[in-house]
Amino acid sequence: MPEEITTSVEALEAEAEKILAEAKTKADEIILSAKEEAKKILSSQLPLDGVKTECEKIVSQAKAEADKKIKDSEKKAAEINVNADKKVKEITKLVVNIVKGKS
């Protein structure tokens, strides 16, 4: 039974790490895309004032979206950890009751 608890907790932690990694990867992709778009805009023959403003806007939006995705993933990971802690406590209590002979 303790092995099942450990396996469940490890699975939850692995899922949380996977979610965070996906969010970070997506954030990196968004930032890279924004940088590429900014390079395209800067290399064009447009007046630079408007281009810089647009570039800053795109980069700002990309960073905001990336930050939001990371925060959402961290929140979900925290929830998974809290649920894992609750489950471990419940299972531990059950095991103690079984050992003591209580149902």
C-alpha positions in Angstrom: 0.0 0.0 0.0 2.8 2.5 0.8 4.2 1.8 -2.7 0.9 2.7 -4.2 0.9 6.0 -2.3 4.4 6.7 -3.4 3.5 5.9 -7.0 0.5 8.1 -6.9 2.4 11.0 -5.5 5.2 10.5 -8.0 2.7 10.4 -10.8 1.1 13.7 -9.6 4.5 15.4 -9.3 5.4 14.1 -12.8 2.2 15.5 -14.2 2.8 18.9 -12.5 6.4 19.0 -13.9 5.1 18.1 -17.4 2.5 20.9 -17.3 5.1 23.4 -16.2 7.5 22.3 -18.9 4.8 22.6 -21.5 3.9 26.1 -20.3 7.5 27.2 -20.4 8.0 25.7 -23.9 4.9 27.5 -25.1 6.1 30.7 -23.5 9.5 30.4 -25.2 7.7 29.8 -28.5 5.6 32.9 -28.1 8.6 35.0 -27.2 10.6 33.6 -30.1 7.7 34.3 -32.5 7.4 37.8 -31.2 11.2 38.4 -31.6 11.0 37.1 -35.2 8.1 39.3 -36.0 9.9 42.3 -34.5 13.0 41.5 -36.6 10.7 41.4 -39.7 9.2 44.7 -38.8 12.5 46.4 -38.0 14.0 45.2 -41.3 11.3 46.7 -43.4 11.5 50.3 -44.7 8.7 51.7 -42.6 9.1 54.7 -40.3 10.8 53.4 -37.2 8.6 55.2 -34.6 5.5 53.2 -35.6 7.5 50.0 -35.9 9.1 50.3 -32.5 5.8 51.0 -30.9 4.2 48.0 -32.6 7.3 45.8 -31.8 7.1 46.7 -28.1 3.4 46.0 -28.2 3.8 42.6 -29.7 6.7 41.7 -27.3 4.7 43.0 -24.3 1.6 41.0 -25.3 3.8 37.8 -25.9 5.4 38.2 -22.5 2.1 38.8 -20.8 0.6 35.7 -22.4 3.7 33.7 -21.5 3.6 34.9 -17.9 -0.1 34.1 -17.7 0.4 30.5 -19.0 3.3 30.0 -16.6 1.2 31.3 -13.6 -1.7 29.1 -14.6 0.6 26.1 -14.9 2.2 26.8 -11.5 -1.3 27.2 -10.0 -2.4 23.9 -11.4 0.8 22.2 -10.2 0.3 23.6 -6.7 -3.3 22.3 -6.8 -2.0 18.9 -7.8 0.5 19.0 -4.9 -2.1 20.0 -2.4 -4.4 17.2 -3.6 -1.5 14.8 -3.4 -0.8 15.8 0.2 -4.4 15.3 1.1 -4.4 11.9 -0.5 -1.2 10.9 1.3 -2.7 12.0 4.6 -5.9 10.1 4.0 -4.1 7.0 2.9 -1.7 7.2 5.9 -4.6 7.5 8.2 -6.2 4.5 6.6 -3.0 2.5 6.9 -2.6 3.4 10.6 -6.2 2.4 11.2 -5.7 -0.9 9.5 -2.6 -1.5 11.5 -4.4 -0.6 14.7 -7.2 -3.0 13.7 -9.8 -0.2 13.1 -11.9 -0.1 10.0 
